[in-house]
Amino acid sequence: MNEDLCIEARNKTGQYFKDGHNCAESIFLAFKDYVDVDDSMVRMYTAFGRGYGEAGCTCGALMGAISIISLLTGRISTDKEERDQCYHHSKEFHDRFKDQFKSTCCRVLNTHDFKTREHGVTCLKITGKTGKLLMEYLLEKELIKAVNNEL
């Protein structure tokens, strides 16, 4: 596995978060070049932040990662393509995330008030680690190829 590429994914994801993007947007922006999509699709990820817009439900970084997996393995035609591969990868990544962080729930992962510095620092760490975990997964499963060590 290309460890440099995994570290780069962590750092790039973290930088997007530091620049003011939410966790899900940061994952999307760091990985968008691997799924060949338009930058404007980042809007689809905005609602995932803070566990669905401050509801505190599923972690936005996890939702962003699962969305990248779906963009890589999902189907276009509902009646002609199988969805099993996408479901398999989504569940498997979910389980790895849960093993890593012990929960998938935003309010469990980060107990700090949304407006505090502590909340931001905790989310930065989770988002960056999720970017690294996602890159490791995508490389391991050969869903993307390490081409030039650049995201």
N, CA, C and O atoms as a GROMACS GRO file, in nm:
protein
  604
    1MET      N    1   0.085  -0.118   0.000
    1MET     CA    2   0.000   0.000   0.000
    1MET      C    3   0.089   0.124   0.000
    1MET      O    4   0.198   0.122   0.056
    2ASN      N    5   0.044   0.229  -0.060
    2ASN     CA    6   0.119   0.352  -0.071
    2ASN      C    7   0.090   0.440   0.051
    2ASN      O    8  -0.007   0.516   0.053
    3GLU      N    9   0.175   0.430   0.153
    3GLU     CA   10   0.155   0.504   0.278
    3GLU      C   11   0.162   0.655   0.256
    3GLU      O   12   0.088   0.730   0.320
    4ASP      N   13   0.250   0.700   0.166
    4ASP     CA   14   0.260   0.844   0.138
    4ASP      C   15   0.128   0.899   0.086
    4ASP      O   16   0.087   1.008   0.125
    5LEU      N   17   0.065   0.825  -0.001
    5LEU     CA   18  -0.063   0.869  -0.057
    5LEU      C   19  -0.170   0.874   0.052
    5LEU      O   20  -0.256   0.962   0.051
    6CYS      N   21  -0.166   0.780   0.145
    6CYS     CA   22  -0.263   0.778   0.255
    6CYS      C   23  -0.242   0.898   0.349
    6CYS      O   24  -0.339   0.959   0.394
    7ILE      N   25  -0.117   0.930   0.377
    7ILE     CA   26  -0.086   1.047   0.461
    7ILE      C   27  -0.128   1.175   0.388
    7ILE      O   28  -0.182   1.267   0.449
    8GLU      N   29  -0.102   1.179   0.259
    8GLU     CA   30  -0.141   1.295   0.181
    8GLU      C   31  -0.293   1.313   0.182
    8GLU      O   32  -0.342   1.425   0.190
    9ALA      N   33  -0.367   1.203   0.173
    9ALA     CA   34  -0.513   1.211   0.180
    9ALA      C   35  -0.557   1.266   0.314
    9ALA      O   36  -0.646   1.351   0.321
   10ARG      N   37  -0.494   1.219   0.423
   10ARG     CA   38  -0.527   1.271   0.556
   10ARG      C   39  -0.501   1.421   0.562
   10ARG      O   40  -0.585   1.498   0.609
   11ASN      N   41  -0.384   1.462   0.514
   11ASN     CA   42  -0.348   1.604   0.523
   11ASN      C   43  -0.435   1.692   0.436
   11ASN      O   44  -0.475   1.801   0.476
   12LYS      N   45  -0.465   1.646   0.317
   12LYS     CA   46  -0.548   1.725   0.226
   12LYS      C   47  -0.690   1.737   0.280
   12LYS      O   48  -0.750   1.844   0.275
   13THR      N   49  -0.743   1.628   0.332
   13THR     CA   50  -0.877   1.631   0.391
   13THR      C   51  -0.878   1.728   0.510
   13THR      O   52  -0.969   1.810   0.523
   14GLY      N   53  -0.778   1.717   0.594
   14GLY     CA   54  -0.768   1.808   0.709
   14GLY      C   55  -0.757   1.953   0.668
   14GLY      O   56  -0.816   2.040   0.731
   15GLN      N   57  -0.681   1.980   0.563
   15GLN     CA   58  -0.666   2.118   0.518
   15GLN      C   59  -0.798   2.176   0.467
   15GLN      O   60  -0.830   2.291   0.495
   16TYR      N   61  -0.873   2.096   0.394
   16TYR     CA   62  -1.005   2.145   0.351
   16TYR      C   63  -1.092   2.178   0.473
   16TYR      O   64  -1.164   2.277   0.472
   17PHE      N   65  -1.084   2.096   0.576
   17PHE     CA   66  -1.160   2.123   0.698
   17PHE      C   67  -1.112   2.254   0.762
   17PHE      O   68  -1.192   2.338   0.802
   18LYS      N   69  -0.981   2.270   0.772
   18LYS     CA   70  -0.924   2.394   0.830
   18LYS      C   71  -0.966   2.516   0.750
   18LYS      O   72  -0.981   2.625   0.805
   19ASP      N   73  -0.983   2.498   0.619
   19ASP     CA   74  -1.021   2.609   0.532
   19ASP      C   75  -1.168   2.647   0.544
   19ASP      O   76  -1.213   2.743   0.482
   20GLY      N   77  -1.244   2.574   0.625
   20GLY     CA   78  -1.382   2.611   0.651
   20GLY      C   79  -1.487   2.517   0.594
   20GLY      O   80  -1.607   2.541   0.611
   21HIS      N   81  -1.446   2.412   0.528
   21HIS     CA   82  -1.542   2.314   0.479
   21HIS      C   83  -1.583   2.222   0.593
   21HIS      O   84  -1.506   2.201   0.686
   22ASN      N   85  -1.703   2.168   0.585
   22ASN     CA   86  -1.742   2.072   0.689
   22ASN      C   87  -1.676   1.937   0.660
   22ASN      O   88  -1.607   1.921   0.559
   23CYS      N   89  -1.697   1.841   0.747
   23CYS     CA   90  -1.630   1.711   0.737
   23CYS      C   91  -1.663   1.638   0.607
   23CYS      O   92  -1.573   1.586   0.540
   24ALA      N   93  -1.789   1.633   0.570
   24ALA     CA   94  -1.829   1.562   0.448
   24ALA      C   95  -1.777   1.634   0.323
   24ALA      O   96  -1.730   1.569   0.230
   25GLU      N   97  -1.786   1.766   0.322
   25GLU     CA   98  -1.734   1.843   0.209
   25GLU      C   99  -1.583   1.820   0.194
   25GLU      O  100  -1.533   1.808   0.083
   26SER      N  101  -1.512   1.815   0.306
   26SER     CA  102  -1.367   1.796   0.304
   26SER      C  103  -1.329   1.662   0.243
   26SER      O  104  -1.234   1.653   0.164
   27ILE      N  105  -1.402   1.557   0.279
   27ILE     CA  106  -1.377   1.426   0.220
   27ILE      C  107  -1.402   1.431   0.069
   27ILE      O  108  -1.318   1.386  -0.009
   28PHE      N  109  -1.514   1.486   0.029
   28PHE     CA  110  -1.546   1.495  -0.113
   28PHE      C  111  -1.437   1.570  -0.189
   28PHE      O  112  -1.388   1.522  -0.291
   29LEU      N  113  -1.400   1.688  -0.140
   29LEU     CA  114  -1.303   1.770  -0.212
   29LEU      C  115  -1.167   1.702  -0.222
   29LEU      O  116  -1.098   1.715  -0.324
   30ALA      N  117  -1.127   1.630  -0.120
   30ALA     CA  118  -0.998   1.560  -0.123
   30ALA      C  119  -0.998   1.444  -0.221
   30ALA      O  120  -0.893   1.407  -0.274
   31PHE      N  121  -1.114   1.385  -0.247
   31PHE     CA  122  -1.121   1.264  -0.330
   31PHE      C  123  -1.190   1.286  -0.465
   31PHE      O  124  -1.199   1.193  -0.545
   32LYS      N  125  -1.239   1.404  -0.492
   32LYS     CA  126  -1.320   1.429  -0.612
   32LYS      C  127  -1.249   1.395  -0.742
   32LYS      O  128  -1.313   1.353  -0.838
   33ASP      N  129  -1.119   1.412  -0.747
   33ASP     CA  130  -1.046   1.382  -0.870
   33ASP      C  131  -1.044   1.233  -0.902
   33ASP      O  132  -1.025   1.195  -1.018
   34TYR      N  133  -1.064   1.150  -0.803
   34TYR     CA  134  -1.065   1.005  -0.825
   34TYR      C  135  -1.200   0.956  -0.876
   34TYR      O  136  -1.210   0.844  -0.928
   35VAL      N  137  -1.302   1.036  -0.863
   35VAL     CA  138  -1.434   0.993  -0.908
   35VAL      C  139  -1.482   1.073  -1.028
   35VAL      O  140  -1.594   1.053  -1.076
   36ASP      N  141  -1.396   1.164  -1.078
   36ASP     CA  142  -1.423   1.237  -1.202
   36ASP      C  143  -1.560   1.304  -1.199
   36ASP      O  144  -1.647   1.274  -1.279
   37VAL      N  145  -1.575   1.395  -1.105
   37VAL     CA  146  -1.700   1.470  -1.092
   37VAL      C  147  -1.670   1.620  -1.090
   37VAL      O  148  -1.556   1.661  -1.069
   38ASP      N  149  -1.770   1.696  -1.111
   38ASP     CA  150  -1.760   1.841  -1.112
   38ASP      C  151  -1.750   1.895  -0.968
   38ASP      O  152  -1.814   1.842  -0.877
   39ASP      N  153  -1.671   1.998  -0.949
   39ASP     CA  154  -1.654   2.059  -0.817
   39ASP      C  155  -1.787   2.102  -0.755
   39ASP      O  156  -1.801   2.102  -0.632
   40SER      N  157  -1.883   2.140  -0.838
   40SER     CA  158  -2.010   2.189  -0.783
   40SER      C  159  -2.086   2.082  -0.705
   40SER      O  160  -2.177   2.113  -0.629
   41MET      N  161  -2.047   1.956  -0.724
   41MET     CA  162  -2.114   1.849  -0.649
   41MET      C  163  -2.089   1.860  -0.499
   41MET      O  164  -2.155   1.793  -0.420
   42VAL      N  165  -1.994   1.943  -0.458
   42VAL     CA  166  -1.968   1.959  -0.315
   42VAL      C  167  -2.095   2.002  -0.241
   42VAL      O  168  -2.109   1.974  -0.122
   43ARG      N  169  -2.186   2.068  -0.310
   43ARG     CA  170  -2.312   2.110  -0.249
   43ARG      C  171  -2.392   1.993  -0.194
   43ARG      O  172  -2.465   2.007  -0.096
   44MET      N  173  -2.378   1.878  -0.257
   44MET     CA  174  -2.450   1.759  -0.210
   44MET      C  175  -2.402   1.715  -0.073
   44MET      O  176  -2.473   1.642  -0.003
   45TYR      N  177  -2.285   1.756  -0.033
   45TYR     CA  178  -2.224   1.711   0.092
   45TYR      C  179  -2.245   1.807   0.208
   45TYR      O  180  -2.221   1.770   0.323
   46THR      N  181  -2.290   1.927   0.181
   46THR     CA  182  -2.306   2.027   0.285
   46THR      C  183  -2.400   1.981   0.395
   46THR      O  184  -2.372   2.003   0.513
   47ALA      N  185  -2.510   1.920   0.360
   47ALA     CA  186  -2.610   1.878   0.460
   47ALA      C  187  -2.561   1.766   0.551
   47ALA      O  188  -2.618   1.746   0.659
   48PHE      N  189  -2.457   1.694   0.511
   48PHE     CA  190  -2.407   1.584   0.592
   48PHE      C  191  -2.327   1.632   0.713
   48PHE      O  192  -2.310   1.556   0.809
   49GLY      N  193  -2.279   1.755   0.710
   49GLY     CA  194  -2.197   1.807   0.819
   49GLY      C  195  -2.273   1.813   0.951
   49GLY      O  196  -2.395   1.832   0.954
   50ARG      N  197  -2.199   1.796   1.058
   50ARG     CA  198  -2.255   1.799   1.194
   50ARG      C  199  -2.365   1.695   1.212
   50ARG      O  200  -2.465   1.720   1.279
   51GLY      N  201  -2.344   1.581   1.152
   51GLY     CA  202  -2.440   1.472   1.170
   51GLY      C  203  -2.576   1.504   1.113
   51GLY      O  204  -2.677   1.487   1.181
   52TYR      N  205  -2.580   1.549   0.990
   52TYR     CA  206  -2.699   1.594   0.919
   52TYR      C  207  -2.747   1.728   0.973
   52TYR      O  208  -2.852   1.738   1.036
   53GLY      N  209  -2.668   1.830   0.948
   53GLY     CA  210  -2.709   1.966   0.980
   53GLY      C  211  -2.734   1.991   1.128
   53GLY      O  212  -2.838   2.046   1.164
   54GLU      N  213  -2.644   1.951   1.212
   54GLU     CA  214  -2.648   1.967   1.357
   54GLU      C  215  -2.746   1.874   1.427
   54GLU      O  216  -2.775   1.894   1.545
   55ALA      N  217  -2.796   1.773   1.358
   55ALA     CA  218  -2.882   1.675   1.424
   55ALA      C  219  -2.799   1.580   1.511
   55ALA      O  220  -2.852   1.516   1.602
   56GLY      N  221  -2.668   1.571   1.482
   56GLY     CA  222  -2.579   1.486   1.561
   56GLY      C  223  -2.588   1.338   1.528
   56GLY      O  224  -2.543   1.254   1.605
   57CYS      N  225  -2.646   1.307   1.413
   57CYS     CA  226  -2.660   1.165   1.374
   57CYS      C  227  -2.531   1.114   1.311
   57CYS      O  228  -2.423   1.145   1.361
   58THR      N  229  -2.538   1.039   1.204
   58THR     CA  230  -2.421   0.978   1.143
   58THR      C  231  -2.314   1.083   1.112
   58THR      O  232  -2.344   1.190   1.058
   59CYS      N  233  -2.190   1.050   1.146
   59CYS     CA  234  -2.076   1.139   1.123
   59CYS      C  235  -2.068   1.180   0.976
   59CYS      O  236  -2.077   1.095   0.888
   60GLY      N  237  -2.053   1.308   0.951
   60GLY     CA  238  -2.044   1.358   0.815
   60GLY      C  239  -1.922   1.306   0.740
   60GLY      O  240  -1.929   1.284   0.619
   61ALA      N  241  -1.811   1.287   0.810
   61ALA     CA  242  -1.692   1.232   0.744
   61ALA      C  243  -1.720   1.091   0.694
   61ALA      O  244  -1.679   1.055   0.584
   62LEU      N  245  -1.791   1.012   0.773
   62LEU     CA  246  -1.829   0.878   0.730
   62LEU      C  247  -1.923   0.887   0.611
   62LEU      O  248  -1.906   0.812   0.514
   63MET      N  249  -2.021   0.975   0.615
   63MET     CA  250  -2.114   0.988   0.504
   63MET      C  251  -2.042   1.033   0.377
   63MET      O  252  -2.074   0.986   0.268
   64GLY      N  253  -1.946   1.124   0.392
   64GLY     CA  254  -1.868   1.167   0.276
   64GLY      C  255  -1.789   1.051   0.216
   64GLY      O  256  -1.784   1.036   0.094
   65ALA      N  257  -1.728   0.970   0.303
   65ALA     CA  258  -1.650   0.855   0.257
   65ALA      C  259  -1.738   0.753   0.186
   65ALA      O  260  -1.703   0.701   0.080
   66ILE      N  261  -1.852   0.723   0.245
   66ILE     CA  262  -1.945   0.628   0.184
   66ILE      C  263  -1.993   0.681   0.049
   66ILE      O  264  -2.013   0.604  -0.045
   67SER      N  265  -2.013   0.811   0.039
   67SER     CA  266  -2.056   0.870  -0.087
   67SER      C  267  -1.948   0.855  -0.195
   67SER      O  268  -1.980   0.831  -0.311
   68ILE      N  269  -1.822   0.870  -0.157
   68ILE     CA  270  -1.713   0.849  -0.253
   68ILE      C  271  -1.714   0.703  -0.300
   68ILE      O  272  -1.700   0.676  -0.419
   69ILE      N  273  -1.730   0.612  -0.206
   69ILE     CA  274  -1.738   0.469  -0.242
   69ILE      C  275  -1.855   0.446  -0.337
   69ILE      O  276  -1.843   0.370  -0.433
   70SER      N  277  -1.967   0.509  -0.311
   70SER     CA  278  -2.084   0.493  -0.397
   70SER      C  279  -2.059   0.552  -0.535
   70SER      O  280  -2.102   0.495  -0.636
   71LEU      N  281  -1.991   0.666  -0.542
   71LEU     CA  282  -1.959   0.725  -0.672
   71LEU      C  283  -1.868   0.634  -0.753
   71LEU      O  284  -1.874   0.632  -0.876
   72LEU      N  285  -1.783   0.558  -0.684
   72LEU     CA  286  -1.691   0.466  -0.752
   72LEU      C  287  -1.755   0.332  -0.787
   72LEU      O  288  -1.717   0.270  -0.887
   73THR      N  289  -1.851   0.285  -0.709
   73THR     CA  290  -1.903   0.150  -0.727
   73THR      C  291  -2.054   0.143  -0.748
   73THR      O  292  -2.108   0.035  -0.773
   74GLY      N  293  -2.122   0.256  -0.737
   74GLY     CA  294  -2.267   0.256  -0.748
   74GLY      C  295  -2.315   0.234  -0.890
   74GLY      O  296  -2.236   0.231  -0.985
   75ARG      N  297  -2.442   0.217  -0.902
   75ARG     CA  298  -2.500   0.188  -1.033
   75ARG      C  299  -2.570   0.313  -1.089
   75ARG      O  300  -2.604   0.405  -1.016
   76ILE      N  301  -2.589   0.311  -1.217
   76ILE     CA  302  -2.656   0.421  -1.285
   76ILE      C  303  -2.795   0.379  -1.326
   76ILE      O  304  -2.891   0.455  -1.310
   77SER      N  305  -2.807   0.260  -1.378
   77SER     CA  306  -2.936   0.209  -1.425
   77SER      C  307  -2.990   0.111  -1.321
   77SER      O  308  -2.926   0.010  -1.292
   78THR      N  309  -3.105   0.140  -1.264
   78THR     CA  310  -3.159   0.057  -1.156
   78THR      C  311  -3.199  -0.082  -1.200
   78THR      O  312  -3.206  -0.173  -1.117
   79ASP      N  313  -3.226  -0.100  -1.326
   79ASP     CA  314  -3.273  -0.231  -1.368
   79ASP      C  315  -3.167  -0.317  -1.438
   79ASP      O  316  -3.193  -0.433  -1.470
   80LYS      N  317  -3.049  -0.262  -1.462
   80LYS     CA  318  -2.949  -0.337  -1.538
   80LYS      C  319  -2.820  -0.362  -1.461
   80LYS      O  320  -2.737  -0.441  -1.506
   81GLU      N  321  -2.802  -0.300  -1.350
   81GLU     CA  322  -2.676  -0.315  -1.276
   81GLU      C  323  -2.701  -0.367  -1.136
   81GLU      O  324  -2.803  -0.338  -1.073
   82GLU      N  325  -2.607  -0.443  -1.089
   82GLU     CA  326  -2.613  -0.494  -0.952
   82GLU      C  327  -2.569  -0.387  -0.854
   82GLU      O  328  -2.487  -0.301  -0.888
   83ARG      N  329  -2.621  -0.392  -0.736
   83ARG     CA  330  -2.581  -0.298  -0.632
   83ARG      C  331  -2.500  -0.366  -0.522
   83ARG      O  332  -2.453  -0.300  -0.430
   84ASP      N  333  -2.484  -0.497  -0.532
   84ASP     CA  334  -2.418  -0.573  -0.425
   84ASP      C  335  -2.276  -0.525  -0.397
   84ASP      O  336  -2.236  -0.517  -0.281
   85GLN      N  337  -2.199  -0.494  -0.501
   85GLN     CA  338  -2.062  -0.449  -0.480
   85GLN      C  339  -2.061  -0.318  -0.400
   85GLN      O  340  -1.982  -0.304  -0.307
   86CYS      N  341  -2.146  -0.226  -0.436
   86CYS     CA  342  -2.154  -0.099  -0.364
   86CYS      C  343  -2.196  -0.121  -0.219
   86CYS      O  344  -2.138  -0.063  -0.128
   87TYR      N  345  -2.297  -0.203  -0.198
   87TYR     CA  346  -2.343  -0.233  -0.063
   87TYR      C  347  -2.231  -0.298   0.019
   87TYR      O  348  -2.208  -0.263   0.135
   88HIS      N  349  -2.161  -0.393  -0.042
   88HIS     CA  350  -2.053  -0.462   0.028
   88HIS      C  351  -1.945  -0.363   0.073
   88HIS      O  352  -1.905  -0.364   0.189
   89HIS      N  353  -1.898  -0.279  -0.020
   89HIS     CA  354  -1.792  -0.184   0.014
   89HIS      C  355  -1.840  -0.080   0.116
   89HIS      O  356  -1.764  -0.041   0.205
   90SER      N  357  -1.962  -0.038   0.103
   90SER     CA  358  -2.016   0.061   0.198
   90SER      C  359  -2.022   0.003   0.339
   90SER      O  360  -1.982   0.069   0.435
   91LYS      N  361  -2.072  -0.117   0.352
   91LYS     CA  362  -2.080  -0.180   0.484
   91LYS      C  363  -1.941  -0.207   0.541
   91LYS      O  364  -1.914  -0.184   0.659
   92GLU      N  365  -1.853  -0.257   0.454
   92GLU     CA  366  -1.718  -0.289   0.501
   92GLU      C  367  -1.645  -0.164   0.549
   92GLU      O  368  -1.577  -0.167   0.652
   93PHE      N  369  -1.658  -0.053   0.475
   93PHE     CA  370  -1.594   0.071   0.521
   93PHE      C  371  -1.659   0.122   0.649
   93PHE      O  372  -1.590   0.166   0.741
   94HIS      N  373  -1.792   0.117   0.656
   94HIS     CA  374  -1.863   0.154   0.778
   94HIS      C  375  -1.807   0.080   0.898
   94HIS      O  376  -1.781   0.140   1.003
   95ASP      N  377  -1.789  -0.051   0.883
   95ASP     CA  378  -1.740  -0.133   0.993
   95ASP      C  379  -1.597  -0.096   1.032
   95ASP      O  380  -1.562  -0.096   1.150
   96ARG      N  381  -1.515  -0.063   0.933
   96ARG     CA  382  -1.378  -0.019   0.964
   96ARG      C  383  -1.379   0.114   1.038
   96ARG      O  384  -1.303   0.133   1.133
   97PHE      N  385  -1.465   0.204   0.994
   97PHE     CA  386  -1.478   0.333   1.061
   97PHE      C  387  -1.520   0.311   1.206
   97PHE      O  388  -1.462   0.370   1.298
   98LYS      N  389  -1.619   0.226   1.227
   98LYS     CA  390  -1.668   0.200   1.362
   98LYS      C  391  -1.560   0.133   1.448
   98LYS      O  392  -1.547   0.165   1.566
   99ASP      N  393  -1.483   0.042   1.391
   99ASP     CA  394  -1.372  -0.019   1.464
   99ASP      C  395  -1.269   0.086   1.504
   99ASP      O  396  -1.215   0.082   1.615
  100GLN      N  397  -1.242   0.180   1.414
  100GLN     CA  398  -1.143   0.284   1.439
  100GLN      C  399  -1.190   0.382   1.546
  100GLN      O  400  -1.113   0.417   1.636
  101PHE      N  401  -1.314   0.427   1.537
  101PHE     CA  402  -1.363   0.536   1.621
  101PHE      C  403  -1.461   0.491   1.731
  101PHE      O  404  -1.499   0.572   1.815
  102LYS      N  405  -1.501   0.366   1.730
  102LYS     CA  406  -1.592   0.307   1.830
  102LYS      C  407  -1.736   0.354   1.820
  102LYS      O  408  -1.819   0.314   1.902
  103SER      N  409  -1.767   0.437   1.723
  103SER     CA  410  -1.904   0.483   1.701
  103SER      C  411  -1.911   0.542   1.561
  103SER      O  412  -1.809   0.573   1.501
  104THR      N  413  -2.033   0.557   1.510
  104THR     CA  414  -2.054   0.628   1.383
  104THR      C  415  -2.139   0.753   1.404
  104THR      O  416  -2.165   0.826   1.309
  105CYS      N  417  -2.180   0.776   1.525
  105CYS     CA  418  -2.271   0.886   1.560
  105CYS      C  419  -2.192   1.012   1.593
  105CYS      O  420  -2.106   1.010   1.681
  106CYS      N  421  -2.221   1.120   1.526
  106CYS     CA  422  -2.151   1.247   1.544
  106CYS      C  423  -2.149   1.291   1.691
  106CYS      O  424  -2.044   1.327   1.743
  107ARG      N  425  -2.263   1.289   1.756
  107ARG     CA  426  -2.269   1.340   1.894
  107ARG      C  427  -2.199   1.249   1.994
  107ARG      O  428  -2.165   1.293   2.104
  108VAL      N  429  -2.178   1.124   1.958
  108VAL     CA  430  -2.101   1.033   2.043
  108VAL      C  431  -1.951   1.052   2.017
  108VAL      O  432  -1.871   1.052   2.111
  109LEU      N  433  -1.915   1.070   1.891
  109LEU     CA  434  -1.775   1.090   1.855
  109LEU      C  435  -1.721   1.223   1.907
  109LEU      O  436  -1.603   1.233   1.942
  110ASN      N  437  -1.806   1.322   1.911
  110ASN     CA  438  -1.763   1.456   1.954
  110ASN      C  439  -1.866   1.514   2.049
  110ASN      O  440  -1.972   1.561   2.006
  111THR      N  441  -1.835   1.512   2.177
  111THR     CA  442  -1.930   1.554   2.280
  111THR      C  443  -1.924   1.704   2.308
  111THR      O  444  -2.001   1.755   2.389
  112HIS      N  445  -1.834   1.776   2.242
  112HIS     CA  446  -1.821   1.920   2.264
  112HIS      C  447  -1.930   1.998   2.192
  112HIS      O  448  -1.981   1.952   2.090
  113ASP      N  449  -1.965   2.114   2.244
  113ASP     CA  450  -2.062   2.202   2.181
  113ASP      C  451  -2.012   2.240   2.041
  113ASP      O  452  -1.893   2.265   2.023
  114PHE      N  453  -2.102   2.245   1.943
  114PHE     CA  454  -2.064   2.272   1.805
  114PHE      C  455  -1.983   2.400   1.788
  114PHE      O  456  -1.900   2.408   1.698
  115LYS      N  457  -2.005   2.498   1.868
  115LYS     CA  458  -1.942   2.628   1.849
  115LYS      C  459  -1.810   2.644   1.923
  115LYS      O  460  -1.753   2.753   1.923
  116THR      N  461  -1.761   2.540   1.986
  116THR     CA  462  -1.637   2.550   2.063
  116THR      C  463  -1.515   2.509   1.980
  116THR      O  464  -1.526   2.435   1.882
  117ARG      N  465  -1.400   2.558   2.022
  117ARG     CA  466  -1.274   2.522   1.959
  117ARG      C  467  -1.250   2.372   1.972
  117ARG      O  468  -1.202   2.308   1.878
  118GLU      N  469  -1.283   2.316   2.089
  118GLU     CA  470  -1.263   2.173   2.113
  118GLU      C  471  -1.339   2.087   2.011
  118GLU      O  472  -1.290   1.984   1.966
  119HIS      N  473  -1.460   2.132   1.977
  119HIS     CA  474  -1.539   2.060   1.878
  119HIS      C  475  -1.466   2.060   1.744
  119HIS      O  476  -1.454   1.956   1.680
  120GLY      N  477  -1.418   2.175   1.704
  120GLY     CA  478  -1.347   2.186   1.576
  120GLY      C  479  -1.221   2.100   1.572
  120GLY      O  480  -1.193   2.035   1.471
  121VAL      N  481  -1.145   2.100   1.680
  121VAL     CA  482  -1.023   2.020   1.686
  121VAL      C  483  -1.056   1.870   1.676
  121VAL      O  484  -0.989   1.796   1.604
  122THR      N  485  -1.158   1.828   1.749
  122THR     CA  486  -1.198   1.687   1.745
  122THR      C  487  -1.244   1.648   1.605
  122THR      O  488  -1.206   1.542   1.554
  123CYS      N  489  -1.325   1.732   1.542
  123CYS     CA  490  -1.372   1.701   1.406
  123CYS      C  491  -1.257   1.701   1.306
  123CYS      O  492  -1.255   1.619   1.214
  124LEU      N  493  -1.162   1.791   1.323
  124LEU     CA  494  -1.045   1.793   1.235
  124LEU      C  495  -0.971   1.660   1.241
  124LEU      O  496  -0.934   1.604   1.138
  125LYS      N  497  -0.951   1.609   1.362
  125LYS     CA  498  -0.881   1.481   1.378
  125LYS      C  499  -0.960   1.367   1.315
  125LYS      O  500  -0.904   1.284   1.244
  126ILE      N  501  -1.090   1.362   1.340
  126ILE     CA  502  -1.174   1.255   1.284
  126ILE      C  503  -1.178   1.264   1.131
  126ILE      O  504  -1.167   1.162   1.063
  127THR      N  505  -1.193   1.384   1.079
  127THR     CA  506  -1.201   1.403   0.935
  127THR      C  507  -1.070   1.363   0.867
  127THR      O  508  -1.072   1.292   0.766
  128GLY      N  509  -0.958   1.408   0.921
  128GLY     CA  510  -0.829   1.371   0.863
  128GLY      C  511  -0.804   1.221   0.868
  128GLY      O  512  -0.760   1.162   0.770
  129LYS      N  513  -0.833   1.160   0.983
  129LYS     CA  514  -0.815   1.015   0.996
  129LYS      C  515  -0.908   0.939   0.902
  129LYS      O  516  -0.871   0.833   0.849
  130THR      N  517  -1.028   0.991   0.880
  130THR     CA  518  -1.121   0.927   0.787
  130THR      C  519  -1.069   0.936   0.645
  130THR      O  520  -1.082   0.840   0.568
  131GLY      N  521  -1.010   1.049   0.608
  131GLY     CA  522  -0.950   1.062   0.475
  131GLY      C  523  -0.841   0.957   0.454
  131GLY      O  524  -0.832   0.896   0.348
  132LYS      N  525  -0.759   0.937   0.555
  132LYS     CA  526  -0.652   0.836   0.547
  132LYS      C  527  -0.711   0.696   0.540
  132LYS      O  528  -0.668   0.614   0.458
  133LEU      N  529  -0.809   0.669   0.624
  133LEU     CA  530  -0.874   0.538   0.626
  133LEU      C  531  -0.940   0.508   0.492
  133LEU      O  532  -0.934   0.395   0.443
  134LEU      N  533  -1.003   0.609   0.432
  134LEU     CA  534  -1.068   0.591   0.303
  134LEU      C  535  -0.964   0.562   0.195
  134LEU      O  536  -0.984   0.472   0.113
  135MET      N  537  -0.855   0.636   0.193
  135MET     CA  538  -0.753   0.611   0.092
  135MET      C  539  -0.695   0.471   0.107
  135MET      O  540  -0.675   0.401   0.008
  136GLU      N  541  -0.669   0.429   0.230
  136GLU     CA  542  -0.620   0.293   0.254
  136GLU      C  543  -0.718   0.190   0.198
  136GLU      O  544  -0.678   0.094   0.132
  137TYR      N  545  -0.846   0.212   0.224
  137TYR     CA  546  -0.949   0.119   0.178
  137TYR      C  547  -0.956   0.116   0.025
  137TYR      O  548  -0.959   0.008  -0.035
  138LEU      N  549  -0.960   0.232  -0.037
  138LEU     CA  550  -0.973   0.239  -0.182
  138LEU      C  551  -0.853   0.174  -0.252
  138LEU      O  552  -0.870   0.108  -0.355
  139LEU      N  553  -0.734   0.193  -0.198
  139LEU     CA  554  -0.616   0.130  -0.256
  139LEU      C  555  -0.616  -0.021  -0.233
  139LEU      O  556  -0.588  -0.098  -0.325
  140GLU      N  557  -0.649  -0.062  -0.112
  140GLU     CA  558  -0.653  -0.204  -0.079
  140GLU      C  559  -0.750  -0.280  -0.168
  140GLU      O  560  -0.720  -0.389  -0.217
  141LYS      N  561  -0.866  -0.222  -0.190
  141LYS     CA  562  -0.971  -0.287  -0.269
  141LYS      C  563  -0.956  -0.259  -0.419
  141LYS      O  564  -1.038  -0.303  -0.500
  142GLU      N  565  -0.851  -0.186  -0.454
  142GLU     CA  566  -0.822  -0.149  -0.592
  142GLU      C  567  -0.940  -0.077  -0.659
  142GLU      O  568  -0.969  -0.099  -0.776
  143LEU      N  569  -1.005   0.007  -0.583
  143LEU     CA  570  -1.112   0.090  -0.636
  143LEU      C  571  -1.054   0.213  -0.704
  143LEU      O  572  -1.118   0.274  -0.790
  144ILE      N  573  -0.931   0.249  -0.666
  144ILE     CA  574  -0.853   0.351  -0.736
  144ILE      C  575  -0.710   0.298  -0.744
  144ILE      O  576  -0.673   0.205  -0.673
  145LYS      N  577  -0.634   0.356  -0.830
  145LYS     CA  578  -0.494   0.318  -0.846
  145LYS      C  579  -0.407   0.434  -0.801
  145LYS      O  580  -0.437   0.550  -0.830
  146ALA      N  581  -0.300   0.405  -0.730
  146ALA     CA  582  -0.201   0.506  -0.693
  146ALA      C  583  -0.121   0.538  -0.818
  146ALA      O  584  -0.041   0.456  -0.864
  147VAL      N  585  -0.143   0.657  -0.872
  147VAL     CA  586  -0.078   0.690  -0.998
  147VAL      C  587   0.046   0.774  -0.977
  147VAL      O  588   0.155   0.738  -1.023
  148ASN      N  589   0.032   0.887  -0.907
  148ASN     CA  590   0.145   0.978  -0.898
  148ASN      C  591   0.162   1.039  -0.759
  148ASN      O  592   0.224   1.145  -0.745
  149ASN      N  593   0.110   0.975  -0.659
  149ASN     CA  594   0.120   1.022  -0.521
  149ASN      C  595   0.060   1.161  -0.500
  149ASN      O  596   0.099   1.232  -0.407
  150GLU      N  597  -0.031   1.200  -0.584
  150GLU     CA  598  -0.096   1.330  -0.566
  150GLU      C  599  -0.246   1.312  -0.564
  150GLU      O  600  -0.303   1.233  -0.640
  151LEU      N  601  -0.308   1.387  -0.476
  151LEU     CA  602  -0.455   1.391  -0.474
  151LEU      C  603  -0.500   1.510  -0.554
  151LEU      O  604  -0.620   1.534  -0.568
   0.00000   0.00000   0.00000
